[in-house]
């Protein structure tokens, strides 16, 4: 019934809109390194990195907004679910905890992307 639909909707939002985007963020490369056999001048390398950082910044901001909107959509679905009068609704502090969890998850994804990018530079 209604509860099964709620669970399905929440799981769909979590898996396809939140977790999938967090995984994409964690796998992004924050540097654009030339091919192994390609020589690039320092000025060109700096230009390439500046352009790449601008592109990645825009992409990361968009992903962050998508994740934030998805978390808000998920919470709206949960909060709007009709409860019996004897069941306590979801408190503001619980909503804040859920948002804090996903803020932390975004931080962890960014940290993973940073470490991966630094390892890629180090391996060159």
C-alpha positions as CSV (number, residue, x, y, z in Angstrom):
1,X,0.0,0.0,0.0
2,X,1.1,3.5,0.8
3,X,4.0,2.5,3.1
4,X,5.5,0.3,0.4
5,X,5.2,3.2,-2.1
6,X,6.9,5.5,0.4
7,X,9.8,3.0,0.9
8,X,10.1,2.5,-2.9
9,X,10.2,6.3,-3.5
10,X,12.7,7.0,-0.8
11,X,15.0,4.1,-1.9
12,X,14.8,5.4,-5.5
13,X,15.8,8.9,-4.5
14,X,18.6,7.6,-2.3
15,X,20.1,5.2,-4.8
16,X,19.5,7.0,-8.1
17,X,19.7,10.7,-7.2
18,X,21.9,10.9,-4.1
19,X,24.2,7.9,-3.8
20,X,24.8,7.8,-7.6
21,X,25.8,11.5,-7.6
22,X,28.0,11.1,-4.5
23,X,29.8,8.2,-6.3
24,X,30.3,10.4,-9.4
25,X,31.8,13.2,-7.3
26,X,34.2,10.8,-5.5
27,X,35.5,9.5,-8.9
28,X,36.0,12.9,-10.6
29,X,39.6,13.9,-11.4
30,X,40.4,17.4,-10.3
31,X,43.5,17.6,-12.5
32,X,43.9,17.2,-16.3
33,X,47.2,15.5,-16.9
34,X,48.7,15.2,-20.3
35,X,49.2,11.7,-21.8
36,X,52.4,9.9,-20.7
37,X,54.3,10.6,-23.9
38,X,53.0,14.2,-24.3
39,X,55.3,17.1,-23.5
40,X,53.6,20.3,-22.4
41,X,55.1,23.7,-21.5
42,X,54.6,25.0,-18.0
43,X,52.4,27.8,-19.3
44,X,50.3,25.4,-21.2
45,X,50.0,23.1,-18.3
46,X,48.9,25.9,-16.0
47,X,46.3,27.0,-18.6
48,X,45.0,23.5,-18.9
49,X,44.7,23.1,-15.2
50,X,43.0,26.5,-14.8
51,X,40.4,25.6,-17.5
52,X,39.9,22.1,-16.0
53,X,39.4,23.5,-12.4
54,X,36.8,26.0,-13.7
55,X,34.9,23.2,-15.5
56,X,35.1,20.9,-12.5
57,X,34.1,23.6,-10.1
58,X,30.9,24.3,-12.2
59,X,30.3,20.5,-12.4
60,X,30.8,20.0,-8.7
61,X,28.5,22.9,-7.8
62,X,25.8,21.4,-10.1
63,X,26.2,18.0,-8.5
64,X,26.0,19.5,-5.0
65,X,22.8,21.3,-5.9
66,X,21.4,18.1,-7.4
67,X,22.2,16.2,-4.2
68,X,20.8,18.9,-2.0
69,X,17.6,19.1,-4.0
70,X,17.3,15.3,-3.9
71,X,17.8,15.2,-0.1
72,X,15.1,17.9,0.2
73,X,12.7,15.9,-2.1
74,X,13.3,12.8,0.0
75,X,12.6,14.6,3.2
76,X,9.5,16.2,1.7
77,X,8.2,12.8,0.7
78,X,8.8,11.4,4.2
79,X,7.4,14.3,6.1
80,X,4.3,14.4,4.0
81,X,3.5,10.8,4.6
82,X,0.2,10.6,6.5
83,X,0.7,9.2,10.0
84,X,-1.9,8.0,12.6
85,X,-2.6,10.7,15.2
86,X,-0.9,8.6,18.0
87,X,2.4,8.5,16.0
88,X,4.9,11.3,16.5
89,X,5.9,13.1,13.3
90,X,9.5,13.8,12.3
91,X,11.2,16.6,14.3
92,X,13.2,19.4,12.9
93,X,16.3,18.1,14.7
94,X,15.9,14.7,12.8
95,X,15.7,16.6,9.5
96,X,18.8,18.5,10.4
97,X,20.6,15.3,11.2
98,X,19.7,13.8,7.8
99,X,20.9,16.9,6.0
100,X,24.1,16.9,8.1
101,X,24.7,13.2,7.2
102,X,24.5,14.1,3.4
103,X,26.7,17.1,3.9
104,X,29.3,14.8,5.5
105,X,28.9,12.3,2.6
106,X,29.5,15.1,0.1
107,X,32.6,16.1,2.1
108,X,33.8,12.5,2.0
109,X,33.2,12.3,-1.7
110,X,35.2,15.5,-2.3
111,X,38.0,14.2,-0.1
112,X,38.1,11.0,-2.1
113,X,38.3,12.9,-5.4
114,X,41.1,15.1,-4.0
115,X,43.1,12.1,-2.8
116,X,42.6,10.3,-6.1
117,X,43.6,13.3,-8.0
118,X,46.7,13.9,-5.9
119,X,47.7,10.2,-6.3
120,X,47.3,10.5,-10.0
121,X,49.7,13.5,-9.9
122,X,52.1,11.6,-7.7
123,X,52.1,8.6,-10.0
124,X,53.1,10.7,-12.9
